[in-house]
Amino acid sequence: MHPVLEGIIKHKRVAPAYLLIGPPSSLKKQEAQLFVERLGCSKFDQLVVRPDGSSIKIEQIRQLQQFIGYGPSQSNYLGVLIEGADQLTSEAAAAFLKTLEEPPPNVFFLLLVEREDRLPPTIISRCQKIIFGEKYHEIQFSSEVEELYREFEAWLGKPFSIPRALEWASKLGKEREEVAELLYPLAYLVKERLGKFKITKLLLEAVKNLKKNASVKLTLEVAFLKMGEVWSTSQS
């Protein structure tokens, strides 16, 4: 299973919506179904939505909204798998966005797409992205994320200083959603390539705080100051 999905199952930290991106050969559909099952969703607490013909129509979204209205009936979670989510009609997308803005408790969505640019940005921004390669275990990151990781690794290799930590915090930007989308894959790379679990935890805590509308500037400054201290202590 994709390591990100595996981590979610292990820690039981389920977000309201995930966007699974990858070609048909990436097995993302099979992984999504397995993810729902491993979270313990009974057959009564699972729903699969597929395109009706060439699109997913607003009537299907209305049925979805009725199904999830009362949350899970027999399980801790209710899982909704939307195949071909990039084929939502404009009306269906608008209706589904309202559900994403105020999701019922203990309900999560898995949106499967081949290309994210076919989805409205308003829907993308409310999902955590999980990228699948040609093989299910192959994870592809953008050049921006890879460059960020290389710079971050180089920063960790230098002696810790407060000014340098604050400089790093300021370089990630000010837009909440943009910063969160950079920190999440960075946390994964730090864990997988450096094996630094304490730093990974601090990065994920920063993402969590950003999702709670904490100050972007303060969240990043606190996170990078703590990371610098953790790293310098481990090297001494």
N, C-alpha and C positions, 0 to 999 in steps of 0.2 A: 504493500500500500504506500501511496505517496507519503513521505515523512511528515509533511505539514498536517495531513489528515490524521496520521498516526498520533502526532503530538496533541491534537485536539481531543482525541478519544482518551488518551492517557491522562490528561489534566482536567478533562470534563469542563473545558472553557469553550462553550459553544456560542458563536456569534449568530446574529439574526440571519445573515445572508453571506453566501460564498459564491464567487464567480469562478467556475472551472473552465480554463481556456486551453484548447489544444485540438489537434486534428483527430478524426475518428479513430485512427490507429493508436491513439495514446491511452486507450482503455479508461478514459475519464468517466464514462457512463457506468462501467462495471465497478469502478472505485467508489463512485457516488452511492450506488446501491449497497455496496458492502459497508460503507460509512454509516448509512442510515440503520442498517441491521445491527452493527456493532455498538451503536448508541442505545440499542435496546428498544427501538420503535417497533411496536407490534404491527400486524398487518392493518389494524384499524387506525393506526396513527401514522400511516404513510399515504402519500398521494403523488402520483406521477402525472404531469401535464405534458402533452405532446402537441405539435402542430396539427391542426385540423385542416388537412389539405396543404396549402402553402403557407399557412400562418397560424399563430395562436390568437384567438379572437376574444373580444371582451366578454362574451358569454362564458367562456372557459375561466376567465379570471374571476367573474362573479361567483361561479360555482366553487372555485378555490377559496374565495373569501368566506363563503358559507361553511365550507368544510373545516376551516381552521378557526372559526369564530369562537369556539369554546375551548380551544387548546387541546392538548392530548387527553384521550379518554382512558387509556389503559397503561400508558408508559410515561416516563419522565419527559420525553420529548415527542413532538410531532414533526416529522420531516417531509418537506415538499421538494420533489425533484422536477425541475422544469427543463425538458429536453428542447433544444433548438430555441433557447430563450431569445436569441437575436432575431427571431421571426415573429415577435410580438407586433401586432398592429399598433398604430399610434394611440388608438383609444384604449387598447388592452394595456399598453405600456403606462399610460397615464393612470389607469385604475390600479395597476400593480404597484406603481410608485407610492400611492397613498397607503397601501398595506406595508410597504417597506419603511415608510416614515413612522408608522406606529404599529410595529409588529406585535401580535399577541404574545404573552409570556410563554416560554418553553416551546416556541415554534421556530424552526429554521428553514431556510431555503437554499437549495443548491441549483444554481443557474448554469447550464451547460451551453457553451458556445465554441465555435471554431475561431471566431475573431471578435474581439471586444468592441471594435470600432463600429459594429452594427447595432450596438445598444445605445440608448440615450445616456449621456454623461451623468444625468441625475440618478439613474439606476446604478451605474458603475460605481459612483462615489459612495454608495451605501452598502457595497459588498467588499469582502476581503478576497483579493485575487489569489488564485492558486493556479500556477502555470504548469501544464503537462507537455512533455516533449514527445518524440516519436515512440519512446519507451516510457512506461509509466513511472520508472524511477529516475528518469532524466529530467532535471529541472533547468529551465532556461531563464536567465535573468537579462534584463535590458543592459545595454552598454553603460547607461547612466548608473545603474546599481553596481555593476562590476567596478566601475571607476571609483565610486564612492567607497566600496569595500577596500580597494587598494590604498586609497588615501587614509582610510580609517586604520588599517593595519599599520601603515607607516607612522601614523600619529601615536599608536600604542607603543611603537618601538622607540619613541623619544622620551626623555625624562619628563615626568609629570610637572605641569605648572598650571596655576589657575588661569592666567591670561590665555594660554593655549587651549585650555578646555572651553573657556567662554567663546573663543574665536571659532572653535568647531561647532559649538551650539548655534552660533549666529549664521553659519554658512549654509545650513539646511533649509533656510527660507522661513517665511512667516505664515504661509497658507496651511491650515490645520490638516486638511485631507492630503495635500501633497506631501507634507512631512511624514504623516503616518504611513503613506504608501512607500516611502523610502526606508523608514525604520524597520518595518516588518521583514522584508527580505534581507536587510542588513543583519538583523538578529539571527536569521536562519544561517547565513553564511558564517557569521562569527562562531556559532555553535558547531557547524559541520567542519569548517576548515581550521579553526583555532582551538576548538574544544573548550572555550571559555564560557562556562555556564552562568557564572555570576554576572558577567557583562551582558550575556544574552537576556538574562532575567531583567536587568535594568532597562534594556532597550524595549522589551515587551511591556514593562511597567509604564514606560513613557507613552507607548502607543495606547495603552489602556487609559491613561490619564487624559490624553488628547481626545479620546472618544467621549470622555466625560466633560468635555468643554473646559478643561483646565487651560491656563495661560500657556500658549505655545512657547513663548520666550522663557518663562520660568521653568516649565517642564523640561525643556532641553538643557537649560543651564544646570539644573539640579542633577539631571541624568548624567551629563558629561563630567561634572565635577566628581560624582560618585564613581563613575567608570574609571576615571583617571586615578583616583585613590585606590580602587580595587586592584587595578593593573600594577601600579607602582609597588603596592604591598606584596603582591604575588611575585614580583621580580627581585625583591630585597632579600 
